[in-house]
Amino acid sequence: LLVLSDPELLNPVKEKISTDSVNAEFALKETSSMFVTMFESMDNEYMKERAADIRDVTKRVTGHLLGVEIPNPSMISEEVIIVA
């Protein structure tokens, strides 16, 4: 979750909101997509893993902004099959 306090991610989101007059969800999605593409194109495996982190954080924050509860699989008390 340290990604959320990184100015390299936050500043472009804030700028997109103020200059393009878009909502926070859209600005976050656009900015995170740019970083994910950049990290996935690198030859460094560590950076490719960071792309997955950014995707996850973006999904969680967007869900929070939209008021959507993202279920936690560890809290499921009945037998289920999870398809990913």
N, C-alpha and C positions, 0 to 999 in steps of 0.2 A: 504493500500500500504506500510505500515511499514514493511511488510514481505520482501519486496525487499531490505531493508537495514540490514536485520538480518544475521549476520555472520554464524549462525547455518545453514542457507539455502545456502548462497552464497559461503562459503568456500568449501563445498563438490562439488558444481557445478564447481567452478574454478579448483579444484583438478582433477575432472573427465575429464575436458577438457585437462589439461596438461598431466596427466598420461595415459589416455586411447586414447588420440588423437581423441576425438569425437567433434562434433559441439556443439554449445551452446544450441540449441533446444533439442538435445538428452540428454545432461547432465542435463538440467533443468527438463525434463520430468522424467528421472530416479530418480533424487534426490527428486523431489516433490512427486512422487509416493511412495517413501519410507516413507516420512513424513505423507502423507495422510493415508497410511495403519496403521502407528503407532498411529496416533491421533484417527482414527476410532475404533481402538481396545480398547481404554480407556473407563472406566466407567463414566468419567466426560463429561457431556453434553457440557460444554464450549469448551473443547478440540475437541469434535466431530464437533462443529461448525467451529473451526479453520481449520479443514480438508477441508471444503467447501471453506473457504477463500483461502487456498493454491491452490485448484483446479482452482478457478476463476482467481487468479493472474497468475498462470502458463499458462492458456488459453490465457489471454490477452498479456502476455509477448511473448509467442510463436507466436501469431499472429503478433505482432509488429516485431519480428525478421524475420519472413517469409514475411513481407510486406502485410499481409492479414488484411483487414479492418473488424473489428467485429462491426456489426451494433448495434446501441443503440436504444432499443425499444421505449424509450421516444421521439425519434426524428421522429418517423413514423407519417406522416401527413394524411395518408388515412386510411380508415377502413380496418382492417385485422384481421385474426384469428391467434393467436400464439399458436403453439403446442409445449409443452416442454416434 
